[in-house]
Amino acid sequence: MTTQYINKVGVFSLGKILGAVYGILGLIIGAMMSLFSIAMGSMMGEMGFASGLMFGVGSIITLPIFYGIMGFISGLIIAVVFNVITGFIGGLEVDIE
């Protein structure tokens, strides 16, 4: 095994990756919220079903966008902090085979 060190992380690279990962998680959570809101709305009658459907469709659209943006911003911040810290204490040790 060879020991390598990660001394620097691309800021926008990590931002894009975390934005995509969080966007996918937002889609999954939005789908679950959609199913839950439609189920709860259908129990409340015709008006409840319509409002549950609107909330459900809205959550499938807005949550992936919101989670993706927050993931991108988090990735930028994490990469900058990682780069600053590795400048002081050294890189992240990784064993590569």
C-alpha positions as CSV (number, residue, x, y, z in Angstrom):
1,M,0.0,0.0,0.0
2,T,1.1,3.5,-0.8
3,T,0.3,6.4,1.5
4,Q,-0.8,9.5,-0.3
5,Y,-1.8,12.9,1.2
6,I,-4.7,15.1,0.1
7,N,-3.5,18.6,0.7
8,K,-6.0,20.6,-1.2
9,V,-9.6,20.1,-2.4
10,G,-11.1,22.0,-5.4
11,V,-13.7,24.4,-3.9
12,F,-16.1,24.3,-6.8
13,S,-15.6,20.6,-7.4
14,L,-16.7,19.8,-3.9
15,G,-19.5,22.3,-4.1
16,K,-20.9,20.6,-7.3
17,I,-20.6,17.2,-5.9
18,L,-22.4,18.0,-2.6
19,G,-25.0,20.1,-4.5
20,A,-25.8,17.0,-6.6
21,V,-25.9,14.6,-3.7
22,Y,-28.1,17.0,-1.6
23,G,-30.3,17.5,-4.6
24,I,-30.9,13.8,-5.0
25,L,-31.6,13.6,-1.2
26,G,-34.1,16.5,-1.6
27,L,-35.8,14.6,-4.4
28,I,-36.2,11.5,-2.2
29,I,-37.4,13.5,0.8
30,G,-39.8,15.5,-1.5
31,A,-41.2,12.3,-2.9
32,M,-41.9,11.0,0.6
33,M,-43.4,14.3,1.7
34,S,-45.6,14.2,-1.4
35,L,-46.9,10.8,-0.7
36,F,-47.5,11.7,2.9
37,S,-49.3,14.9,2.1
38,I,-51.5,13.3,-0.5
39,A,-52.4,10.5,1.9
40,M,-53.3,12.9,4.7
41,G,-55.1,15.2,2.3
42,S,-57.3,12.4,1.0
43,M,-58.4,11.6,4.5
44,M,-59.7,15.1,4.9
45,G,-62.1,15.0,1.9
46,E,-62.1,16.6,-1.5
47,M,-60.6,20.0,-0.4
48,G,-58.0,18.3,1.6
49,F,-56.9,16.1,-1.3
50,A,-56.5,19.1,-3.5
51,S,-54.4,21.0,-1.0
52,G,-52.4,17.8,-0.3
53,L,-51.8,17.4,-4.0
54,M,-50.6,21.0,-4.4
55,F,-48.3,20.7,-1.4
56,G,-47.0,17.4,-2.6
57,V,-46.2,18.6,-6.1
58,G,-44.6,21.7,-4.6
59,S,-42.4,19.6,-2.3
60,I,-41.1,17.5,-5.2
61,I,-40.1,20.7,-7.1
62,T,-38.9,23.0,-4.3
63,L,-37.0,20.6,-2.0
64,P,-34.5,19.3,-4.5
65,I,-33.7,22.8,-5.6
66,F,-33.4,24.1,-2.0
67,Y,-31.3,21.1,-0.9
68,G,-29.1,21.3,-4.0
69,I,-28.4,25.0,-3.4
70,M,-27.7,24.4,0.3
71,G,-25.4,21.4,-0.6
72,F,-23.5,23.6,-3.0
73,I,-23.0,26.3,-0.5
74,S,-22.0,23.8,2.2
75,G,-19.5,22.2,-0.2
76,L,-17.9,25.6,-0.9
77,I,-17.6,26.3,2.8
78,I,-16.3,22.9,3.7
79,A,-13.6,23.0,0.9
80,V,-12.4,26.4,2.0
81,V,-12.1,25.3,5.6
82,F,-10.4,22.1,4.7
83,N,-7.9,23.9,2.6
84,V,-7.1,26.4,5.3
85,I,-6.8,23.7,8.0
86,T,-4.5,21.4,5.8
87,G,-2.3,24.4,5.3
88,F,-1.6,24.5,9.0
89,I,-1.6,20.8,10.1
90,G,-0.9,18.9,6.9
91,G,-2.9,16.8,4.5
92,L,-5.4,14.0,4.9
93,E,-3.6,10.6,4.8
94,V,-5.1,8.1,2.4
95,D,-3.8,4.5,1.8
96,I,-4.0,3.6,-1.8
97,E,-3.5,0.1,-3.0
